[in-house]
Amino acid sequence: MKWLEKIRKKPVAVRQRILLISTISVTAIIVLFWIATLPYRFRDVKQENLAKSLEPFKVIKSVATNAWTDTKATMDNFNVENNLNVENLETQNYEEQQGN
């Protein structure tokens, strides 16, 4: 554990750099291991099972599409209402100016 004591004595910037490099290295090793094992995980997967496993993504896509459509409709209604309010205010201002 002498190497740990050596690292603790270094400035903060050096320790942060060591931490960053270590974290990236460990993450890269995990990702590479995961990629290397993918062919073994999907070796026995049939097309039917694959289609069933992708169904949650279809649901997520459907929910996102519906949310987007609803949001757009709400914004369109909001814009129409604001335009009507602006037109009413303009009409009121015009009538008040004509009355003066």
Sine and cosine of phi, psi and omega as CSV:
sin_phi,cos_phi,sin_psi,cos_psi,sin_omega,cos_omega
0.00,0.00,0.18,0.98,0.04,-1.00
-0.91,0.41,-0.53,0.85,0.00,-1.00
-0.91,0.42,-0.53,0.85,0.04,-1.00
-0.93,0.35,-0.64,0.77,0.05,-1.00
-0.91,0.42,-0.60,0.80,0.04,-1.00
-0.89,0.45,-0.66,0.75,0.00,-1.00
-0.92,0.38,-0.63,0.78,0.00,-1.00
-0.89,0.45,-0.47,0.88,-0.02,-1.00
-0.99,0.15,-0.23,0.97,-0.03,-1.00
-0.97,0.24,0.34,-0.94,0.03,-1.00
-0.89,0.46,0.34,-0.94,-0.07,-1.00
-0.86,0.51,-0.67,0.74,-0.03,-1.00
-0.87,0.49,-0.64,0.77,0.01,-1.00
-0.93,0.37,-0.66,0.75,0.02,-1.00
-0.90,0.44,-0.62,0.78,0.04,-1.00
-0.91,0.41,-0.64,0.77,0.03,-1.00
-0.90,0.44,-0.68,0.74,0.03,-1.00
-0.89,0.46,-0.68,0.74,0.02,-1.00
-0.89,0.47,-0.71,0.71,0.00,-1.00
-0.88,0.48,-0.74,0.68,0.00,-1.00
-0.89,0.46,-0.67,0.74,0.01,-1.00
-0.90,0.44,-0.69,0.72,-0.02,-1.00
-0.90,0.44,-0.71,0.70,0.03,-1.00
-0.89,0.46,-0.66,0.76,-0.01,-1.00
-0.90,0.44,-0.72,0.69,-0.01,-1.00
-0.90,0.43,-0.67,0.74,0.03,-1.00
-0.88,0.47,-0.68,0.73,0.02,-1.00
-0.88,0.47,-0.66,0.75,0.02,-1.00
-0.89,0.45,-0.70,0.72,0.01,-1.00
-0.90,0.44,-0.70,0.71,-0.01,-1.00
-0.90,0.44,-0.69,0.72,0.01,-1.00
-0.89,0.45,-0.66,0.76,0.06,-1.00
-0.89,0.46,-0.68,0.73,0.00,-1.00
-0.88,0.47,-0.72,0.70,0.02,-1.00
-0.89,0.45,-0.63,0.78,-0.01,-1.00
-0.91,0.41,-0.48,0.88,-0.02,-1.00
-1.00,-0.03,-0.12,0.99,-0.02,-1.00
-0.84,0.54,-0.71,0.70,0.00,-1.00
-0.86,0.52,-0.56,0.83,0.01,-1.00
-0.95,0.31,-0.55,0.84,-0.01,-1.00
-0.95,0.32,-0.55,0.83,-0.07,-1.00
-0.97,-0.24,0.24,0.97,-0.04,-1.00
-0.89,0.46,-0.68,0.73,-0.09,-1.00
-0.98,-0.22,0.20,0.98,-0.03,-1.00
-0.98,0.21,0.80,-0.59,0.04,-1.00
-1.00,-0.02,0.35,-0.94,-0.01,-1.00
-0.86,0.51,-0.61,0.79,0.00,-1.00
-0.89,0.46,-0.71,0.70,0.01,-1.00
-0.92,0.40,-0.58,0.81,0.02,-1.00
-0.91,0.41,-0.66,0.75,0.02,-1.00
-0.89,0.45,-0.65,0.76,0.03,-1.00
-0.91,0.41,-0.59,0.81,-0.03,-1.00
-0.96,0.29,-0.32,0.95,0.01,-1.00
-1.00,0.00,-0.11,0.99,0.00,-1.00
-0.84,0.54,-0.64,0.77,0.03,-1.00
-0.86,0.52,-0.54,0.84,0.02,-1.00
-0.93,0.36,-0.55,0.84,0.07,-1.00
-0.91,0.41,-0.64,0.77,0.02,-1.00
-0.90,0.43,-0.71,0.71,0.01,-1.00
-0.87,0.49,-0.68,0.73,0.02,-1.00
-0.89,0.46,-0.68,0.73,0.00,-1.00
-0.89,0.46,-0.71,0.71,0.00,-1.00
-0.89,0.46,-0.69,0.72,0.00,-1.00
-0.90,0.43,-0.65,0.76,0.02,-1.00
-0.90,0.44,-0.70,0.71,0.03,-1.00
-0.89,0.45,-0.66,0.75,0.02,-1.00
-0.89,0.46,-0.67,0.74,0.01,-1.00
-0.90,0.44,-0.71,0.70,-0.01,-1.00
-0.89,0.46,-0.71,0.70,0.01,-1.00
-0.89,0.45,-0.68,0.73,0.01,-1.00
-0.89,0.46,-0.68,0.73,0.00,-1.00
-0.90,0.44,-0.68,0.73,0.02,-1.00
-0.89,0.46,-0.66,0.75,0.03,-1.00
-0.89,0.46,-0.69,0.72,0.01,-1.00
-0.91,0.40,-0.62,0.78,0.05,-1.00
-0.89,0.46,-0.70,0.71,0.05,-1.00
-0.89,0.46,-0.66,0.75,0.02,-1.00
-0.88,0.47,-0.70,0.71,0.00,-1.00
-0.90,0.44,-0.65,0.76,0.02,-1.00
-0.89,0.46,-0.71,0.70,0.01,-1.00
-0.89,0.46,-0.66,0.75,0.01,-1.00
-0.91,0.41,-0.63,0.78,0.04,-1.00
-0.89,0.45,-0.65,0.76,0.04,-1.00
-0.90,0.43,-0.67,0.75,0.02,-1.00
-0.89,0.45,-0.65,0.76,0.01,-1.00
-0.91,0.41,-0.68,0.74,0.02,-1.00
-0.90,0.44,-0.65,0.76,0.03,-1.00
-0.90,0.44,-0.67,0.74,0.03,-1.00
-0.90,0.43,-0.66,0.75,0.02,-1.00
-0.90,0.44,-0.65,0.76,0.02,-1.00
-0.91,0.42,-0.68,0.73,0.03,-1.00
-0.88,0.47,-0.71,0.71,0.00,-1.00
-0.89,0.46,-0.65,0.76,0.01,-1.00
-0.90,0.44,-0.70,0.71,0.00,-1.00
-0.91,0.42,-0.62,0.78,0.02,-1.00
-0.91,0.41,-0.62,0.78,0.03,-1.00
-0.92,0.39,-0.61,0.79,0.00,-1.00
-0.94,0.34,-0.53,0.85,-0.01,-1.00
-0.96,0.29,-0.45,0.89,-0.01,-1.00
-0.99,0.12,0.00,0.00,0.00,0.00
